[in-house]
Amino acid sequence: MEVLKVASRSNPNSVAGAIAGVLEHNGVVEVHAIGAGAVNQTVKAIAITRRLVEKSGEAPIKVIPGFIELKIAGEDKTGIRFIIER
C-alpha cells in the first residue's frame, strides 16, 4: 500500500490529485498526518478527492481514520492515519 505524508503547508488540491491517482492505480492509499494543521489539510484533500471521484461516476470512496505511532528524529509522535479505498 502506498503511503502519502501530508504537512500543514501541503496544498489540499495537490494532495487530492495524488490520492485520486493512487486510488486509480492501486484502489487503496494510506495517508499520514501529524499535527492539527496537517490533519486539517488531509481532511480537505479527502473532501476534494470525494468530489472528483463522484463527478467521474465511480463508486464513492471509503475512509478509515485511526491513530499511528511514528518515530521521527528519535522522538515518538502520534499521528492520524487515513486509509482510503474505492
Summary of the structure (lengths in Angstrom):
residues: 86
radius of gyration: 12.7
end to end distance: 13.3
largest distance: 44.7
contacts: 250
relative contact order: 0.24
helix: 41%
strand: 38%
